[in-house]
Amino acid sequence: MTDETGRAELYALLDDIYLGKERVSRAEIARRAVAAELPAHLLTRINALPEGEYAQDEAEEVLHSSTEGA
């Protein structure tokens, strides 16, 4: 799996997670990412998010900037 494919899967997963929700906890994002079997480097970045709830655009911004060059 290429990094681009992994990122595409991550954004697709976030679209699914946030369907009908404004904010989601880091724990929920991490749980769903593990269940979706995302690549280890993306799981590491998700697990590094501070505890709390995120709007989709916030999560995407943090995860996109942290996966650049990964």
JOCOR-V973979 format. One record per backbone hydrogen bond with DSSP energy under -0.5 kcal/mol. NH is the residue of the N-H (numbers start at 1). CO is the residue of the C=O. If there is no record, write none. Layout:
nh = {NH,NH}
co = {CO,CO}
//
This chain:
nh = {6,7,8,9,10,11,12,13,14,15,16,17,18,19,21,24,26,29,30,31,32,33,34,35,36,37,38,42,43,44,45,46,47,48,49,54,56,59,60,61,62,63,64,65,66,67,67,68,70}
co = {2,3,4,5,6,7,8,9,10,11,12,13,14,16,18,54,52,25,26,27,28,29,30,31,32,34,33,39,39,40,41,42,43,44,46,24,22,55,56,57,58,59,60,61,62,63,64,64,67}
//
